[in-house]
Amino acid sequence: MKLELQSGDLRLGRGQTLKLRDGMGSTICAREGTVWITEENSRKDVVLEPGQCFRVDRPGLTLVQAFADASVALA
C-alpha cells in the first residue's frame, strides 16, 4: 500500500511506502523507527534513524519506506 506524504507527522507500518512528488527543498524527519529514502535519478539512498532528518535535494519522485513501524514528519 502506498500513501501520499502530506505536511505533518505520518505513521507508517512495516514495509509501507510514501511517495513525495516534486518535494525538492522539503525536509523529512524520522520521529520513530527507521526509514529508507531514495530520490529519482540519484545513486545515493539514505537511511534515517529516529531524530535524523534529510533534505530532499532533487526534483521528481522521492520514496520513503519504513523498515518497521515508523513515524515521519515533513517540513
C-alpha positions in Angstrom: 0.0 0.0 0.0 1.4 3.4 -0.9 0.4 6.7 0.8 0.9 10.3 -0.3 3.1 12.3 2.1 1.5 15.4 3.4 2.7 18.1 5.8 2.8 16.9 9.5 3.5 13.6 11.2 2.6 10.4 9.5 2.7 6.8 10.8 3.9 4.1 8.5 3.5 0.3 9.0 6.4 -2.0 8.3 7.1 -2.0 4.5 4.7 0.9 3.8 5.9 3.3 1.2 5.3 7.1 0.9 5.5 8.9 -2.4 6.6 12.6 -2.4 6.3 14.2 -5.8 8.4 17.3 -6.6 9.3 17.8 -2.9 12.7 19.4 -3.6 13.6 21.6 -0.5 11.4 19.6 1.8 12.8 18.0 5.0 11.9 14.5 6.1 12.5 13.7 9.7 12.3 10.2 11.3 10.4 10.5 14.6 10.1 6.8 15.4 11.6 3.7 13.7 14.0 3.5 10.7 13.1 4.7 7.2 14.8 4.3 3.8 14.7 7.2 1.4 15.6 7.2 -2.3 15.3 10.1 -4.8 14.6 9.8 -8.5 17.8 10.0 -10.6 20.0 9.6 -7.6 22.5 6.9 -6.9 22.5 7.7 -3.2 20.0 6.2 -0.8 19.6 7.4 2.8 18.6 5.5 5.9 17.2 7.7 8.8 17.2 6.6 12.4 14.9 8.4 15.0 15.9 12.0 15.4 17.6 12.3 12.0 16.4 14.4 9.1 17.1 14.5 5.3 16.5 17.5 2.9 15.2 16.5 -0.5 17.6 18.0 -3.0 16.2 16.7 -6.3 13.1 17.3 -8.3 10.8 14.4 -9.2 9.8 11.4 -7.1 11.1 10.6 -3.6 10.2 7.4 -1.9 10.2 6.8 1.8 9.8 3.3 3.1 9.6 2.0 6.7 11.7 -0.9 7.8 9.4 -1.4 10.8 6.6 0.7 12.2 7.7 4.3 12.0 6.6 7.9 12.2 7.9 10.7 10.0 7.4 14.4 9.7 7.6 16.7 6.6 8.6 20.3 6.9 
